Amino acid sequence: MKIKEIMHNLEKVPHSLNVAGASVIMDLKNVGELLVEKDGVFVGILTESDILKKVVARCKDPTTTTAGDVLTAPIVMIDENKEIEDAAAMMLTNGIRRIVAQRHGKPVGIVTTRIISNNIKYLINKKLQHALAEKKKKTSENVYKAVNLNKI
């Protein structure tokens, strides 16, 4: 299954937006991450975890702390045509729960561990069905050969 089949849309905010405002956007858009942009360039990603660990846990003021102050950088990206297993491997290697899908070097979507886990059942079922079909095909071929040998 390709990343582009399961990714969801990106939401972006300016690096100067305060964390309180970014939190409101996350709530309204029902997302757990925002790409942070500065001068037309994506400079990092702001996640719920960033807000919790870098603002709330440190008693920082979310109205004066900006997205640029607490974002995670660099952004880890993967081509949208890669398989979701590739995304899962990159997430594991980088110790992250979100990865940005890219097309021609430009961000086009987000894939999260939740999205991947929701699709694992489908993937396992698809691979199992393929394996069973192959086994059935081989069994049928063997039966056909046996029948033909007996007629000779």
C-alpha angles and dihedrals in degrees: 000000000000124000091236089061094060107025121112129218124283123242117201135195135183116261089240095061112112119244092246090059092044089052091053090051091049089051095047094045093040093231133131097214142041129197110234118222130197122181091345094308126106106238102175149325127268114210136183087250091056090053093047097045102032101036114018098036091047094046093239120162108255091204093060100031111086132214087246090058096058108023124125117243148227102036111234109222137186131188113265090231094061121103120261089243087064090052091049091051092050091048091051093047092049096039093237136131098208133050129187117233114220137198116198089345095308124111113250106161150352131246120195134191087249092057090048094048091049089056098044093085089054092048094048091048092048093050092045092051090049092050092048091049090051091049091049090049092051091046091050091049091050092049090048091051091048092050092049092048091052092054092056 
